[in-house]
């Protein structure tokens, strides 16, 4: 069993007609892994009538799964009831640009750090098992670009591309499990009422 109790508060201030600040904080209590407090902050600037700029700062966490905490009969991966939640701190600079009524382009630049990274660590020989541990810190930088173009009432083109470089701070190696490059393109055709291809 896991019981979660949480509370959060958020407020928004209009600093000037074209500047808005949103601040919030969330506190969580997990019955099995303890407490965490996570603040978030967003500064939004309506730079021009068709351009919005945002600076986002935040902290979040991931509680260990039941498998990471309590696996005992798995012949390869064992749990660890002493695990702490992972935490992530992120900074993001985002731009939303609409050069035409039917064309929108978004650009996001980001940096994050994950602390107390949860991973399976090999147990000492001659054991062949691995045990879940809070073992390491990850850092990453990246960018994402997405666009949406309403070519006509029936056609819409959507695209997305992302680049990310992440590394394990201790080993200076790519930790895996996240793509370095990603791209996606989709064309939607609404050829009849309530039908699309």
Secondary structure as UniProt FT lines:
FT   STRAND          4..16
FT   TURN            17..18
FT   STRAND          19..30
FT   TURN            31..33
FT   STRAND          34..48
FT   TURN            49..50
FT   STRAND          51..62
FT   HELIX           66..70
FT   STRAND          77..78
FT   TURN            81..82
FT   STRAND          86..100
FT   TURN            101..102
FT   STRAND          103..115
FT   STRAND          118..122
FT   TURN            125..126
FT   STRAND          130..134
FT   STRAND          138..150
FT   STRAND          155..168
FT   TURN            169..171
FT   STRAND          181..189
FT   TURN            193..194
//
